[in-house]
Amino acid sequence: MVRFLDAAQTIAVTLWIGTLWTSGLVVAPLLFHALSDRALAGAVAGQLFEVTASIGLVCGVCVLIVWFVCLGTRGAPKKTLGWLVVAMLVLGLVGQFGIQPVLAAMREQMHPQPVMESGLGPRFAFWHIVATILYLLQCLLGLVLVLSLRGPGVRLAMAKQ
């Protein structure tokens, strides 16, 4: 059972952080570089981040479930890495369900005119910067999580401490 849980945790963290980094640090910038239509690039990037947030939610919950199973319900929330995962989940949820709807509403309000060319441009830019900062913070916390869980037998041993 321990090997199964260790493998499940490793797969969940790898998928979550890999998707987070690939989507936000590789694919989204590439979309804006490769497509001349910034509105189209933004629309595709928005869908990409929606999928990324869903993967993060599922994987983060899986990691927390593994830790609860290994530690019991009384010990799991007190562990530093558990709180790291919770912080990453909260950042993802705030970005996806707090900030992205605001950005989408501004895009919709100004459609078909590009939002950055409208009177809402400065407000849109502000919320986009906030979303970017939260995303980058989530990526950095993901790096801490990956580095904390490296090495054979370290993952569940750390969770049990």
Backbone hydrogen bonds, N-H to C=O, Kabsch-Sander energy under -0.5 kcal/mol:
donor,donor_aa,acceptor,acceptor_aa,energy
5,L,1,M,-2.5
6,D,2,V,-2.7
7,A,3,R,-2.5
8,A,4,F,-2.7
9,Q,5,L,-2.6
10,T,6,D,-2.4
11,I,7,A,-2.6
12,A,8,A,-2.5
13,V,9,Q,-2.6
14,T,10,T,-2.4
15,L,11,I,-2.7
16,W,12,A,-2.6
17,I,13,V,-2.7
18,G,14,T,-2.1
19,T,15,L,-2.3
20,L,16,W,-2.4
21,W,17,I,-2.7
22,T,18,G,-2.6
23,S,19,T,-2.7
24,G,20,L,-2.0
25,L,21,W,-2.3
26,V,21,W,-0.5
26,V,22,T,-1.2
27,V,22,T,-3.0
28,A,23,S,-2.6
30,L,26,V,-1.7
31,L,27,V,-2.4
32,F,28,A,-1.8
33,H,29,P,-1.6
34,A,30,L,-3.0
35,L,31,L,-2.4
38,R,36,S,-1.0
41,A,37,D,-2.3
42,G,38,R,-2.6
43,A,39,A,-2.2
44,V,40,L,-2.6
45,A,41,A,-2.7
46,G,42,G,-2.4
47,Q,43,A,-1.8
48,L,44,V,-2.4
49,F,45,A,-2.7
50,E,46,G,-1.7
51,V,47,Q,-2.1
52,T,48,L,-2.5
53,A,49,F,-2.5
54,S,50,E,-1.9
55,I,51,V,-2.6
56,G,52,T,-2.5
57,L,53,A,-2.4
58,V,54,S,-2.3
59,C,55,I,-2.8
60,G,56,G,-2.8
61,V,57,L,-2.2
62,C,58,V,-2.1
63,V,59,C,-2.4
64,L,60,G,-2.3
65,I,61,V,-2.5
66,V,62,C,-2.3
67,W,63,V,-2.2
68,F,64,L,-2.5
69,V,65,I,-2.6
70,C,66,V,-2.4
71,L,67,W,-2.4
72,G,68,F,-2.5
76,A,72,G,-1.7
78,K,75,G,-1.0
79,K,76,A,-1.6
83,W,79,K,-1.9
84,L,80,T,-2.0
85,V,81,L,-2.1
86,V,82,G,-2.3
87,A,83,W,-2.7
88,M,84,L,-2.2
89,L,85,V,-2.5
90,V,86,V,-2.7
91,L,87,A,-2.5
92,G,88,M,-2.3
93,L,89,L,-2.6
94,V,90,V,-2.8
95,G,91,L,-2.4
96,Q,92,G,-2.6
97,F,93,L,-3.0
98,G,94,V,-1.6
99,I,94,V,-2.1
100,Q,95,G,-2.5
102,V,98,G,-0.5
103,L,99,I,-2.2
104,A,100,Q,-2.7
105,A,101,P,-2.3
106,M,102,V,-1.9
107,R,103,L,-2.3
108,E,104,A,-2.7
109,Q,105,A,-2.5
110,M,106,M,-1.6
111,H,107,R,-0.9
111,H,108,E,-0.6
113,Q,110,M,-1.7
117,E,114,P,-1.6
118,S,115,V,-1.5
121,G,118,S,-1.4
124,F,120,L,-3.1
125,A,121,G,-2.8
126,F,122,P,-2.1
127,W,123,R,-2.2
128,H,124,F,-2.4
129,I,125,A,-2.3
130,V,126,F,-2.3
131,A,127,W,-2.4
132,T,128,H,-2.4
133,I,129,I,-2.6
134,L,130,V,-2.4
135,Y,131,A,-2.3
136,L,132,T,-2.8
137,L,133,I,-2.4
138,Q,134,L,-2.2
139,C,135,Y,-2.3
140,L,136,L,-2.4
141,L,137,L,-2.6
142,G,138,Q,-2.1
143,L,139,C,-1.8
144,V,140,L,-2.1
145,L,141,L,-2.5
146,V,142,G,-2.8
147,L,143,L,-2.6
148,S,144,V,-2.0
149,L,145,L,-1.4
150,R,147,L,-0.7
154,V,151,G,-1.6
155,R,151,G,-0.6
157,A,153,G,-0.8
158,M,154,V,-3.0
159,A,155,R,-1.7
160,K,156,L,-1.7
161,Q,157,A,-0.7
161,Q,158,M,-0.8
